[in-house]
Amino acid sequence: MVIPAQAQNASLGSDSGPQALPDTPAPIEDIVLAKPFNLSEGYTFDWSSTAPTVRSGTILVLKVDPALVVPRDALQPVLYAGDSPVQIINDGYPSGTLIGIVPGNIDLSEVPIWFGRPGLPERVTPEVIKEERALAERAGIAPLGEEAMARASAAAVESGDLASLLREEVADIVRDYAPEENELANRLQLPVVGPEAAPNQQ
């Protein structure tokens, strides 16, 4: 499976030198798209320590502070939605347009979406999520609410597996909302060779 630009550029830094990491917890700026999906064949969600099998979820397009997603030779802030890390698909820098996948059937109008402390998603345990969410709530990071979600919501899609979802849906979303990352969209549509693997930034 293709590795997104975020993974490949993780040690590049910015043209003007290293940028300071903003304080976390930090909220997203806006939600642009929320597109639910269902898969005939589930995949292992390795963006958390529990590694659940995912057969449904939501593709998100978010506006975020670009400083939170600057490629760094260091751990990056983990993006959360409710009680789950978000699987980040693209680089998101410098545009501030971040595309990701939230596993499961979560009512995103009722949970916060935020950046927690830097870390490795595959090491995020339920206890870590509980702690990070408490920090976010104490910082005043609230759910987006029904109006924001209604504005962003799109019709659900059905796909065979993760590779099909990335190829048939996510690649076009990258082109539409993050056109500067068109190369990533092209890679997502390449044929899968060998066992399927979820894209990640590791």
LUMKOL-132088 format. One line per field, with one value per residue: residue number from 1; x, y, z of N, C-alpha, C, O in turn. Coordinates in Angstrom, 3 decimals, always signed. Example, Ala and Ser with C-alpha at 12.3 -4.5 7.8 and 13.67 -1.06 7.14 Angstrom:
2
nr 1;2
n_east +13.190;+12.850
n_north -5.690;-2.250
n_up +7.800;+7.080
ca_east +12.300;+13.670
ca_north -4.500;-1.060
ca_up +7.800;+7.140
c_east +13.200;+12.900
c_north -3.300;+0.030
c_up +7.800;+7.870
o_east +14.236;+13.409
o_north -3.319;+1.138
o_up +8.465;+8.039
//
This chain:
202
nr 1;2;3;4;5;6;7;8;9;10;11;12;13;14;15;16;17;18;19;20;21;22;23;24;25;26;27;28;29;30;31;32;33;34;35;36;37;38;39;40;41;42;43;44;45;46;47;48;49;50;51;52;53;54;55;56;57;58;59;60;61;62;63;64;65;66;67;68;69;70;71;72;73;74;75;76;77;78;79;80;81;82;83;84;85;86;87;88;89;90;91;92;93;94;95;96;97;98;99;100;101;102;103;104;105;106;107;108;109;110;111;112;113;114;115;116;117;118;119;120;121;122;123;124;125;126;127;128;129;130;131;132;133;134;135;136;137;138;139;140;141;142;143;144;145;146;147;148;149;150;151;152;153;154;155;156;157;158;159;160;161;162;163;164;165;166;167;168;169;170;171;172;173;174;175;176;177;178;179;180;181;182;183;184;185;186;187;188;189;190;191;192;193;194;195;196;197;198;199;200;201;202
n_east +0.842;+0.418;+2.362;+1.411;+2.182;+2.780;+4.122;+6.440;+7.685;+8.377;+10.758;+11.658;+11.201;+10.610;+10.941;+12.030;+13.382;+13.261;+10.037;+8.342;+6.436;+2.996;+1.125;-0.549;-3.513;-5.089;-7.599;-9.314;-9.809;-12.037;-14.618;-14.868;-15.777;-17.604;-17.796;-19.436;-18.614;-18.888;-17.478;-17.072;-15.144;-13.281;-10.551;-7.423;-7.107;-4.452;-3.823;-4.070;-3.480;-5.128;-5.875;-8.351;-10.674;-11.876;-14.838;-16.480;-16.809;-15.785;-14.830;-12.921;-12.557;-10.647;-10.043;-7.119;-4.694;-1.853;+0.656;+0.523;+0.849;+3.242;+5.836;+8.091;+11.170;+10.454;+8.194;+4.736;+1.800;-0.998;-4.004;-7.320;-10.680;-13.317;-13.274;-11.183;-8.112;-7.429;-6.969;-4.569;-4.366;-3.149;-0.573;-1.104;+0.203;+1.517;-1.132;-3.060;-5.226;-6.490;-6.843;-8.543;-9.367;-11.917;-12.543;-15.368;-18.821;-19.411;-21.011;-20.246;-21.037;-21.256;-18.890;-15.584;-13.049;-9.655;-6.165;-3.914;-1.263;+2.096;+2.931;+3.014;+0.594;-0.004;+0.620;-1.263;-3.370;-6.554;-6.556;-4.790;-6.225;-8.464;-7.258;-6.193;-8.538;-9.778;-7.993;-8.403;-11.088;-10.937;-9.512;-11.403;-12.205;-14.713;-17.454;-18.244;-20.865;-24.312;-25.009;-22.602;-21.841;-23.983;-23.619;-21.274;-21.736;-21.905;-23.263;-23.293;-20.910;-20.308;-17.866;-15.442;-13.080;-10.366;-8.358;-9.858;-11.539;-9.705;-8.752;-11.062;-12.575;-11.160;-8.909;-10.033;-11.137;-8.829;-7.850;-9.886;-9.995;-7.435;-5.639;-2.978;-1.659;-1.751;-0.106;-0.111;-2.769;-2.607;-0.878;-2.414;-4.156;-2.762;-2.249;-2.695;-0.086;+0.719;+0.040;-2.669;-2.291;-2.888;-2.529;-0.144;+1.695;+4.020
n_north -1.197;+2.259;+4.802;+7.770;+11.255;+12.501;+10.632;+10.194;+12.635;+13.220;+13.923;+16.244;+18.902;+22.507;+25.027;+27.285;+26.472;+24.696;+24.713;+25.935;+23.769;+24.105;+24.652;+21.928;+20.491;+21.152;+22.658;+21.719;+23.821;+23.865;+21.761;+20.332;+18.297;+15.323;+12.080;+9.203;+5.656;+2.220;-1.013;-4.047;-5.883;-5.911;-4.014;-3.937;-1.589;+0.129;+2.392;+2.648;+1.191;-0.958;-1.958;-2.469;-4.261;-2.697;-1.904;+0.078;+3.651;+7.114;+9.374;+12.222;+15.710;+18.245;+21.564;+22.857;+24.273;+25.005;+24.864;+22.772;+20.506;+20.558;+18.927;+17.145;+16.105;+14.475;+13.382;+13.718;+15.730;+13.854;+13.245;+13.293;+11.990;+12.100;+9.123;+7.949;+7.711;+9.522;+8.321;+9.581;+10.721;+12.420;+14.969;+17.696;+20.076;+22.957;+23.744;+23.372;+21.757;+18.832;+15.390;+12.559;+9.403;+8.283;+5.601;+3.354;+3.864;+6.834;+9.536;+12.423;+14.962;+15.132;+14.784;+15.930;+17.071;+17.021;+17.968;+16.093;+15.500;+15.066;+11.919;+8.351;+6.947;+4.161;+3.425;+4.431;+4.014;+2.991;+4.230;+6.361;+7.828;+8.554;+10.247;+12.237;+13.237;+14.309;+16.380;+17.944;+18.689;+20.154;+22.250;+23.570;+22.649;+21.823;+19.722;+19.818;+20.237;+20.060;+21.755;+22.378;+19.803;+19.064;+20.778;+19.780;+17.131;+14.282;+11.957;+8.487;+5.947;+2.806;+0.274;-2.179;-2.910;-1.554;-0.736;-0.358;+1.693;+3.795;+4.088;+4.582;+6.551;+8.190;+9.150;+10.885;+12.760;+13.864;+15.127;+16.999;+18.580;+18.990;+19.866;+20.465;+18.253;+16.332;+14.325;+12.449;+11.564;+10.284;+8.168;+6.774;+5.540;+3.603;+0.154;-2.368;-4.212;-7.227;-7.967;-6.112;-2.939;-0.442;+3.047;+5.051;+7.200;+6.179
n_up +0.000;-0.673;+0.880;+2.440;+1.712;+4.101;+5.645;+4.140;+4.131;+6.695;+7.938;+6.831;+7.580;+7.533;+4.941;+6.051;+8.249;+11.437;+12.978;+15.816;+17.846;+18.259;+21.315;+22.907;+24.360;+21.174;+19.233;+16.166;+13.265;+11.589;+10.210;+7.095;+5.432;+5.975;+5.437;+5.594;+5.549;+4.510;+4.619;+2.815;+3.493;+6.379;+7.895;+9.683;+12.133;+12.767;+14.133;+16.802;+20.034;+20.484;+18.034;+16.409;+14.247;+11.420;+9.831;+9.168;+9.101;+9.028;+6.549;+6.844;+6.144;+7.254;+8.467;+9.731;+12.008;+10.250;+11.468;+13.224;+11.743;+10.446;+8.740;+10.700;+12.213;+14.421;+17.037;+16.248;+16.992;+18.085;+16.417;+17.487;+17.584;+19.511;+21.227;+19.839;+17.980;+14.952;+11.716;+9.784;+6.474;+4.575;+4.004;+4.678;+4.994;+3.411;+3.492;+5.479;+5.214;+6.190;+5.784;+6.888;+8.515;+10.581;+12.643;+12.921;+14.015;+14.864;+16.413;+15.278;+15.856;+18.524;+19.843;+20.743;+18.426;+18.163;+18.567;+20.358;+22.742;+21.409;+19.929;+19.222;+17.237;+17.273;+19.803;+21.410;+24.027;+25.527;+28.033;+27.682;+25.777;+27.286;+29.157;+27.458;+26.341;+28.580;+29.160;+26.880;+27.180;+29.533;+28.560;+27.176;+24.697;+22.630;+21.376;+17.851;+17.120;+15.926;+13.767;+12.403;+11.630;+10.019;+7.888;+6.838;+6.236;+4.084;+1.660;+2.530;+1.558;-0.093;-0.076;-1.186;+0.276;+2.274;+0.455;-1.875;-1.007;-0.581;-3.178;-4.748;-3.477;-1.518;-2.909;-4.826;-3.098;-2.010;-4.334;-4.759;-2.423;-1.493;-3.638;-4.122;-3.314;-5.277;-6.228;-4.191;-4.391;-6.862;-6.181;-4.350;-6.031;-7.322;-8.269;-5.765;-4.371;-2.988;+0.545;+1.910;+3.412;+5.814;+5.124;+6.793;+9.052;+9.977
ca_east +0.000;+1.155;+2.509;+1.131;+3.267;+3.124;+5.121;+7.673;+8.290;+8.364;+12.017;+12.113;+11.101;+10.105;+11.967;+12.616;+13.953;+12.292;+9.007;+7.923;+5.175;+1.999;+0.680;-1.689;-4.461;-5.421;-8.773;-9.295;-10.432;-13.359;-14.818;-15.301;-16.477;-17.715;-18.386;-19.433;-18.364;-19.007;-16.625;-17.432;-14.050;-12.665;-9.089;-6.889;-6.835;-3.247;-3.589;-4.289;-2.876;-6.091;-5.903;-9.628;-11.042;-12.768;-15.682;-17.228;-16.167;-16.076;-13.726;-13.012;-11.695;-10.598;-9.131;-6.341;-3.546;-0.751;+1.803;+0.356;+1.138;+4.531;+6.682;+9.179;+11.928;+10.059;+6.820;+3.725;+0.573;-1.965;-5.338;-8.372;-12.102;-13.954;-12.444;-10.339;-7.222;-7.826;-5.963;-4.281;-4.077;-2.298;+0.413;-1.837;+1.049;+1.163;-2.508;-3.933;-6.333;-6.078;-7.807;-8.332;-10.426;-12.327;-13.164;-16.593;-19.990;-19.344;-21.757;-19.203;-21.589;-21.311;-17.563;-14.570;-11.972;-8.558;-4.802;-3.361;+0.188;+2.819;+3.096;+2.825;-0.793;-0.125;+0.834;-2.349;-4.226;-7.783;-6.242;-4.214;-7.312;-9.261;-6.488;-6.115;-9.860;-9.994;-7.205;-9.069;-12.311;-10.533;-9.042;-12.554;-12.439;-16.068;-17.932;-18.528;-22.292;-25.126;-25.003;-21.354;-21.851;-24.968;-23.007;-20.172;-22.108;-22.134;-23.886;-22.416;-20.472;-19.995;-16.652;-15.090;-12.080;-9.670;-7.688;-10.889;-11.986;-8.666;-8.651;-12.295;-13.167;-10.222;-8.055;-10.772;-11.259;-7.540;-7.795;-10.867;-9.808;-6.005;-5.094;-1.519;-1.152;-2.254;+0.769;-0.629;-3.973;-2.169;-0.315;-3.504;-4.869;-1.923;-2.679;-2.126;+0.762;+0.971;-1.004;-3.164;-1.869;-3.433;-1.508;+0.086;+2.850;+5.120
ca_north +0.000;+3.509;+5.592;+9.152;+12.232;+12.829;+9.679;+10.313;+13.935;+13.468;+14.453;+17.320;+20.220;+23.550;+25.731;+28.338;+25.885;+24.088;+25.569;+25.530;+23.040;+24.795;+23.961;+21.024;+20.184;+22.221;+22.296;+21.951;+25.099;+23.649;+20.503;+20.655;+17.143;+14.101;+11.127;+7.849;+4.549;+0.841;-1.911;-5.466;-6.570;-5.010;-3.931;-3.705;-0.175;+0.105;+3.724;+2.593;-0.026;-2.054;-2.456;-3.109;-4.464;-1.606;-2.142;+1.309;+4.834;+8.377;+10.121;+13.621;+16.780;+19.227;+22.708;+22.873;+25.172;+24.322;+24.659;+21.494;+19.387;+20.744;+17.730;+17.315;+14.919;+14.323;+12.933;+14.688;+15.668;+12.842;+13.784;+12.458;+12.291;+11.349;+8.135;+7.247;+8.462;+9.649;+7.844;+10.702;+10.253;+13.313;+15.794;+18.809;+21.266;+24.113;+24.177;+23.264;+20.854;+17.510;+14.347;+11.420;+8.409;+7.943;+4.282;+3.111;+4.729;+7.849;+10.768;+13.444;+16.219;+15.064;+14.541;+16.885;+16.659;+17.872;+17.450;+15.851;+15.559;+14.274;+10.515;+7.376;+6.475;+2.737;+3.247;+5.089;+3.071;+3.620;+5.097;+7.588;+8.588;+9.141;+11.363;+13.304;+13.863;+15.137;+17.598;+18.752;+19.268;+21.194;+23.387;+24.199;+22.131;+21.270;+19.123;+20.772;+20.520;+19.553;+22.651;+22.178;+18.486;+19.066;+21.489;+18.996;+15.736;+13.807;+10.638;+7.354;+5.163;+1.403;-0.126;-3.559;-2.979;-0.281;-0.344;+0.170;+2.978;+4.783;+4.261;+5.055;+7.691;+9.098;+9.806;+12.021;+13.768;+14.563;+16.020;+18.075;+19.444;+19.256;+19.647;+20.560;+16.916;+15.468;+13.158;+11.465;+10.979;+9.334;+6.981;+6.009;+4.803;+2.550;-1.193;-2.908;-5.381;-7.866;-7.799;-4.752;-2.270;+0.900;+4.079;+5.724;+8.082;+5.569
ca_up +0.000;-0.778;+2.094;+2.111;+1.737;+5.482;+6.103;+3.403;+4.371;+8.133;+8.450;+5.973;+8.195;+6.665;+4.194;+6.868;+9.450;+12.351;+13.549;+17.154;+17.902;+19.087;+22.518;+22.825;+23.292;+20.241;+18.444;+14.726;+12.936;+10.990;+9.498;+5.737;+4.870;+6.773;+4.499;+6.167;+4.627;+4.966;+3.858;+2.829;+4.180;+7.342;+7.954;+11.022;+12.395;+13.593;+14.692;+18.249;+20.582;+20.476;+16.654;+16.092;+12.849;+11.028;+8.667;+8.902;+9.663;+8.359;+5.948;+7.253;+5.647;+8.331;+8.413;+10.968;+12.040;+9.560;+12.355;+13.915;+10.841;+9.776;+8.829;+11.662;+12.587;+15.825;+17.190;+15.870;+17.790;+17.662;+16.187;+18.074;+17.438;+20.581;+21.910;+18.872;+17.103;+13.550;+10.765;+8.888;+5.126;+3.780;+4.693;+5.285;+5.131;+4.257;+3.236;+6.640;+4.889;+6.649;+5.441;+7.768;+8.685;+11.941;+12.602;+13.671;+13.854;+15.908;+16.158;+15.369;+16.370;+19.985;+20.424;+20.293;+17.523;+18.629;+18.583;+21.679;+22.869;+20.415;+20.257;+18.160;+17.340;+17.597;+21.240;+22.129;+24.742;+26.025;+29.171;+27.121;+25.161;+28.372;+29.710;+26.458;+26.199;+29.771;+28.969;+25.857;+27.735;+30.484;+27.766;+26.538;+23.350;+22.675;+20.132;+16.781;+17.129;+14.821;+12.608;+11.666;+11.019;+8.939;+6.767;+6.278;+5.994;+2.723;+1.609;+2.821;+0.408;+0.134;-0.783;-0.897;+1.328;+2.455;-0.787;-2.773;-0.469;-0.878;-4.627;-5.376;-2.776;-0.854;-3.907;-5.390;-2.044;-1.989;-5.499;-4.635;-1.253;-1.297;-4.988;-4.119;-3.009;-6.334;-6.336;-3.238;-4.989;-7.891;-5.536;-3.740;-7.072;-7.884;-7.872;-4.533;-4.565;-1.703;+1.557;+2.105;+4.644;+5.927;+5.089;+8.057;+9.053;+10.709
c_east +0.874;+1.221;+2.291;+2.337;+3.706;+4.206;+6.463;+8.404;+8.541;+9.651;+12.506;+12.140;+10.562;+11.259;+12.693;+13.228;+12.874;+11.305;+8.602;+6.571;+4.192;+1.629;-0.491;-2.232;-4.808;-6.615;-8.484;-9.980;-11.837;-13.408;-15.458;-16.147;-16.466;-18.491;-18.323;-19.155;-18.617;-18.176;-17.155;-16.409;-13.351;-11.151;-8.663;-6.502;-5.639;-2.855;-4.022;-3.737;-3.823;-6.270;-7.216;-9.779;-12.117;-13.529;-16.540;-16.490;-16.575;-14.785;-13.933;-12.093;-11.782;-9.709;-8.450;-5.259;-2.373;+0.449;+1.723;+0.765;+2.405;+5.324;+7.895;+9.913;+11.720;+8.641;+5.859;+2.543;-0.388;-3.329;-6.374;-9.749;-12.829;-12.971;-11.568;-9.333;-7.792;-6.666;-5.725;-3.803;-3.044;-1.360;-0.264;-1.045;+1.554;-0.300;-3.367;-5.175;-5.888;-7.200;-7.506;-9.535;-10.659;-13.009;-14.470;-17.682;-20.065;-20.197;-20.795;-19.727;-21.510;-19.949;-16.583;-13.620;-10.805;-7.213;-4.345;-1.847;+0.877;+3.001;+2.980;+1.420;-0.916;+0.134;-0.266;-3.277;-5.532;-7.525;-5.649;-5.310;-8.155;-8.559;-6.432;-7.463;-10.171;-9.222;-7.873;-10.311;-11.992;-10.035;-10.177;-12.816;-13.740;-16.410;-18.301;-20.000;-22.998;-25.060;-23.751;-21.346;-22.847;-24.393;-21.960;-20.583;-22.367;-22.727;-22.855;-22.069;-20.187;-18.749;-16.271;-14.146;-11.372;-9.007;-8.681;-11.375;-10.975;-8.632;-9.874;-12.865;-12.123;-9.341;-8.753;-10.964;-9.959;-7.467;-8.715;-10.502;-8.343;-5.282;-3.578;-0.861;-1.653;-1.395;+0.329;-1.867;-3.602;-1.630;-1.399;-4.250;-4.004;-2.439;-1.976;-1.329;+1.062;-0.152;-1.388;-2.668;-2.428;-2.311;-1.351;+1.372;+4.054;+6.325
c_north +1.243;+4.212;+7.048;+10.053;+12.537;+11.904;+9.938;+11.610;+14.214;+14.082;+15.667;+18.659;+21.223;+24.250;+26.749;+27.798;+25.339;+25.112;+25.025;+24.829;+23.807;+23.969;+23.039;+20.817;+21.410;+21.795;+22.368;+23.289;+24.924;+22.242;+20.834;+19.540;+16.008;+13.092;+9.719;+6.788;+3.222;-0.036;-3.337;-6.279;-5.586;-4.985;-3.624;-2.244;-0.093;+1.485;+3.783;+1.270;-1.216;-2.668;-3.156;-3.356;-3.447;-1.983;-0.927;+2.463;+6.067;+8.970;+11.589;+14.500;+17.902;+20.398;+22.798;+23.942;+24.466;+24.045;+23.331;+20.307;+19.615;+19.441;+17.996;+15.998;+14.669;+13.785;+14.068;+14.620;+14.625;+13.501;+12.791;+12.936;+11.449;+10.417;+7.340;+8.192;+8.499;+9.174;+8.943;+10.177;+11.118;+14.120;+16.956;+20.083;+21.682;+24.534;+24.225;+22.435;+19.430;+16.511;+13.124;+10.503;+8.180;+6.578;+4.231;+4.128;+5.703;+9.042;+11.933;+14.800;+16.282;+14.852;+15.604;+16.241;+17.587;+17.176;+17.303;+15.939;+14.694;+12.834;+9.654;+6.808;+5.018;+2.439;+3.895;+4.031;+3.763;+4.563;+6.420;+8.456;+9.278;+10.358;+12.536;+14.015;+14.748;+16.449;+18.524;+19.435;+20.354;+22.443;+24.076;+23.750;+21.338;+20.555;+20.193;+21.148;+20.102;+20.439;+22.451;+20.830;+18.402;+19.728;+20.623;+17.610;+15.451;+12.408;+9.542;+6.600;+3.732;+1.053;-1.535;-3.705;-1.638;+0.184;+0.257;+1.535;+4.075;+5.104;+4.972;+6.315;+8.691;+9.825;+11.021;+13.127;+14.553;+15.553;+17.221;+19.072;+19.779;+19.063;+19.755;+19.217;+15.896;+14.212;+12.051;+10.782;+9.956;+8.056;+6.116;+5.162;+3.763;+1.183;-1.640;-4.159;-5.974;-7.585;-6.349;-4.197;-0.875;+1.917;+4.710;+6.512;+7.464;+5.381
c_up +0.000;+0.573;+1.745;+2.262;+3.151;+6.000;+5.444;+3.709;+5.842;+8.651;+7.681;+6.662;+7.202;+5.992;+5.054;+8.160;+10.356;+12.903;+14.908;+17.087;+18.774;+20.315;+22.210;+24.239;+22.458;+19.401;+16.954;+14.470;+12.376;+10.417;+8.163;+5.147;+5.874;+5.936;+5.094;+5.102;+5.329;+4.044;+3.930;+3.605;+5.109;+7.239;+9.384;+11.175;+13.339;+14.105;+16.150;+18.751;+20.529;+19.094;+16.304;+14.594;+12.478;+9.761;+8.331;+9.554;+8.887;+7.814;+6.292;+6.419;+6.672;+7.945;+9.769;+10.870;+11.361;+10.454;+13.101;+13.057;+10.022;+9.860;+9.711;+11.866;+14.080;+15.856;+16.877;+16.835;+17.217;+17.533;+16.705;+17.639;+18.475;+21.258;+20.952;+18.230;+15.686;+12.679;+9.730;+7.543;+4.418;+4.655;+5.419;+5.452;+3.759;+4.182;+4.490;+6.368;+5.183;+6.393;+6.302;+7.820;+10.172;+11.887;+13.384;+13.412;+15.023;+15.499;+16.366;+15.807;+17.890;+20.641;+19.936;+19.289;+17.816;+18.458;+20.028;+21.669;+21.809;+20.877;+19.024;+18.280;+17.755;+19.064;+22.081;+22.725;+25.139;+27.189;+28.700;+26.517;+26.229;+28.958;+28.738;+26.302;+27.405;+29.664;+27.960;+26.413;+28.752;+29.762;+27.014;+25.119;+23.361;+21.370;+19.112;+16.724;+15.852;+13.588;+11.760;+10.958;+9.875;+7.691;+6.067;+5.807;+4.522;+2.789;+1.868;+1.542;+0.853;-0.670;-0.359;+0.281;+1.417;+1.170;-1.777;-2.312;-0.791;-2.365;-5.205;-4.739;-2.278;-1.857;-4.507;-4.357;-1.917;-3.145;-5.326;-3.540;-0.959;-2.628;-5.064;-3.784;-4.029;-6.507;-5.379;-3.802;-6.054;-7.263;-4.897;-4.760;-7.768;-7.442;-6.597;-4.865;-3.196;-0.734;+1.719;+3.431;+4.656;+5.850;+6.454;+7.977;+9.746;+9.787
o_east +1.945;+0.246;+2.936;+3.358;+4.884;+5.109;+7.502;+9.624;+8.885;+9.641;+13.651;+13.006;+10.099;+12.412;+13.862;+13.556;+11.687;+11.682;+8.530;+5.676;+4.514;+1.802;-1.321;-1.490;-4.823;-6.639;-7.519;-10.650;-12.726;-12.377;-16.469;-17.122;-15.462;-19.699;-17.257;-19.421;-18.566;-18.165;-17.629;-16.755;-12.881;-10.546;-9.446;-5.667;-5.786;-1.702;-4.310;-3.550;-3.376;-6.768;-7.198;-9.095;-13.147;-12.929;-17.243;-15.657;-17.581;-13.779;-15.009;-10.997;-12.858;-8.748;-9.103;-4.954;-1.932;+1.184;+2.743;+1.002;+2.621;+5.475;+8.634;+9.341;+12.659;+7.963;+6.123;+2.299;-0.563;-3.762;-6.314;-9.961;-12.942;-11.957;-11.244;-9.656;-8.544;-5.521;-6.588;-2.943;-2.161;-1.347;-0.036;-1.553;+1.988;-0.676;-4.301;-6.087;-5.014;-8.356;-6.354;-10.584;-9.723;-13.976;-14.661;-17.494;-20.703;-20.113;-20.565;-18.939;-21.675;-19.863;-16.737;-13.412;-10.945;-7.138;-4.382;-1.239;+0.309;+3.199;+2.861;+1.077;-1.826;-0.104;-0.200;-3.892;-5.615;-8.200;-5.963;-5.330;-8.515;-9.193;-6.602;-7.519;-10.763;-9.733;-7.910;-10.555;-12.696;-10.125;-9.948;-13.574;-13.846;-15.733;-18.628;-20.343;-22.365;-25.056;-23.835;-20.896;-22.585;-24.652;-21.778;-19.848;-22.961;-22.699;-21.695;-22.828;-19.868;-18.597;-16.711;-14.375;-11.733;-9.079;-8.387;-11.597;-11.354;-8.499;-9.741;-13.572;-12.194;-9.053;-8.134;-10.955;-9.982;-7.063;-8.359;-10.680;-8.054;-4.412;-2.961;+0.349;-1.941;-1.904;+0.389;-2.004;-4.211;-1.900;-1.314;-4.901;-4.459;-3.007;-0.806;-1.820;+1.607;-1.183;-0.538;-2.632;-2.444;-1.248;-2.327;+2.060;+5.012;+7.361
o_north +1.262;+4.215;+7.541;+9.685;+12.805;+12.339;+9.907;+11.678;+15.340;+14.710;+16.084;+19.484;+20.837;+24.104;+27.043;+28.568;+25.502;+26.231;+23.814;+25.253;+24.133;+22.750;+23.340;+20.953;+22.539;+20.670;+23.005;+23.829;+25.731;+21.616;+21.533;+19.801;+15.755;+13.231;+9.104;+6.990;+3.116;+0.167;-3.781;-7.243;-4.539;-5.830;-3.116;-1.731;-0.228;+1.720;+4.862;+0.335;-2.363;-3.788;-4.330;-2.736;-3.351;-2.338;-0.916;+2.272;+6.069;+9.059;+12.137;+14.091;+18.443;+20.243;+22.814;+24.444;+23.423;+23.086;+22.818;+19.218;+18.941;+18.895;+18.956;+14.920;+14.655;+13.738;+15.227;+13.574;+14.534;+14.228;+11.599;+14.117;+10.231;+10.857;+6.183;+9.349;+7.611;+9.578;+9.204;+9.298;+10.600;+13.980;+17.179;+21.067;+20.820;+25.565;+25.023;+22.403;+18.890;+16.754;+12.707;+10.791;+7.916;+6.416;+4.951;+5.110;+5.427;+9.507;+12.369;+15.700;+17.349;+14.750;+16.124;+15.028;+18.807;+15.967;+18.251;+16.398;+13.699;+12.567;+10.162;+6.241;+4.664;+1.321;+3.902;+3.251;+4.990;+5.584;+7.477;+9.671;+10.447;+11.379;+13.689;+15.236;+15.818;+17.507;+19.739;+20.613;+21.361;+23.553;+25.050;+24.400;+20.307;+20.755;+21.325;+22.260;+19.826;+19.928;+22.365;+20.726;+17.742;+19.286;+20.718;+16.975;+16.260;+11.756;+9.659;+6.610;+3.477;+1.488;-2.027;-4.518;-0.693;+1.363;+1.254;+2.429;+5.163;+6.264;+5.859;+7.073;+9.882;+11.007;+12.072;+14.308;+15.770;+16.700;+18.336;+20.278;+20.745;+18.200;+19.198;+19.059;+14.748;+13.158;+10.868;+9.562;+8.889;+6.965;+4.888;+4.181;+3.108;+1.060;-1.327;-5.057;-5.286;-7.032;-5.461;-4.900;-0.195;+1.705;+4.880;+6.495;+8.169;+4.878
o_up +0.607;+1.323;+0.819;+2.844;+3.387;+6.716;+6.103;+3.560;+6.202;+9.710;+7.854;+6.371;+6.129;+6.398;+4.805;+9.063;+10.071;+13.251;+15.117;+16.356;+19.917;+20.341;+21.352;+25.211;+22.948;+18.901;+16.531;+15.351;+12.649;+10.171;+8.106;+4.442;+6.539;+5.748;+5.096;+3.917;+6.555;+2.830;+4.976;+4.289;+4.664;+6.579;+10.186;+10.430;+14.554;+14.465;+16.669;+17.973;+20.529;+18.984;+15.934;+13.779;+13.147;+8.746;+7.321;+10.441;+8.177;+8.518;+6.053;+6.038;+6.925;+7.192;+10.813;+9.789;+11.845;+10.219;+13.562;+13.579;+9.015;+10.953;+9.493;+11.710;+14.876;+14.830;+17.194;+17.436;+16.002;+18.427;+16.400;+17.364;+18.332;+21.800;+21.222;+17.961;+15.283;+12.881;+8.892;+7.478;+3.735;+5.878;+6.608;+5.991;+2.995;+4.741;+4.570;+7.194;+4.504;+6.739;+6.425;+7.243;+10.927;+11.143;+14.364;+12.694;+16.039;+14.362;+17.494;+16.100;+18.482;+21.865;+18.831;+19.300;+17.730;+18.236;+20.813;+20.702;+21.359;+22.062;+17.910;+19.317;+18.505;+19.521;+23.310;+21.998;+25.093;+27.322;+29.249;+26.716;+26.088;+29.225;+29.136;+26.151;+27.257;+30.032;+28.153;+26.150;+28.829;+30.286;+26.297;+24.399;+24.025;+20.362;+19.468;+16.321;+14.833;+12.467;+10.534;+9.817;+8.869;+6.572;+4.853;+5.050;+3.809;+3.833;+1.474;+0.572;+2.014;-1.811;+0.680;+1.176;+0.716;+0.825;-2.436;-3.128;-1.225;-2.755;-6.049;-5.403;-2.578;-1.673;-4.677;-4.707;-1.735;-2.952;-5.706;-3.714;-0.253;-2.742;-5.972;-3.948;-3.690;-6.889;-5.713;-3.706;-6.138;-7.766;-4.903;-4.401;-8.706;-6.357;-6.379;-5.549;-2.332;-1.117;+1.671;+4.441;+3.630;+6.434;+7.184;+6.956;+10.067;+10.220
//
